[in-house]
Each structure stands twice: as C-alpha cells, then as structure tokens.
Amino acid sequence: MSEIATRLQSTVTETEIRGCSDRPNICGKEAACRSFENNTSKCVCPHDLSSPTSDLKCPNRLTVSLTPRIINIIVPSSANFTNTTTALPKTEQVNLLYNIN
C-alpha cells in the first residue's frame, strides 16, 4: 500500500452513533445529539455537523482563547449611514365626556 493511501486510511476514524435522544451522555463531551423530524437521532459535531471520531472527539473544533482580546468595531461613515429611529409623537390632552343617566 502506498504511503498516501496508508495516511488516508488512518484518518478515516468517524463513527456514526444513532438513537441518542434517549441517552444524552452517549455522544461524549464534544459531540451533541441531533434529532430529526422522522423521530431518529444521531451524534454530530456542533461546529460542522460531521460525525465524531470513534473516541467521540470532534476533529474540526473551534476553540476560543482563554485570554480576552480587543474586538475592533468598524462604524460606518456618516455618508453611508441612515438614522432609522423615529421620534415619538407629541402627546395631546384628551377630554372624554360621558352621559351618565
């Protein structure tokens, strides 16, 4: 077997676990149970809906840094910005007259 075929074969370790809706912990810590309209369910990785590996890991994980970082917010220039807020209407005094018999 060629070296490329050997490497490709070793990376195909996905497994499919079905019927997980009644067993919430069967998908492991990284995967989640996804239910379908036809009353079936299976374990999937929440980031890309792929199947988890045989050890219940999600290979394409999105990680978040533990240290906070600055998020640059780009404010559009005033030439391209339209203010869509609407002022409240003026209040008016309303006098109601009732006939009480």
Beta strands, then each sheet from edge to edge (+ up, - down):
strand 1: 32-35
strand 2: 41-44
sheet 1: 1+ 2-
end
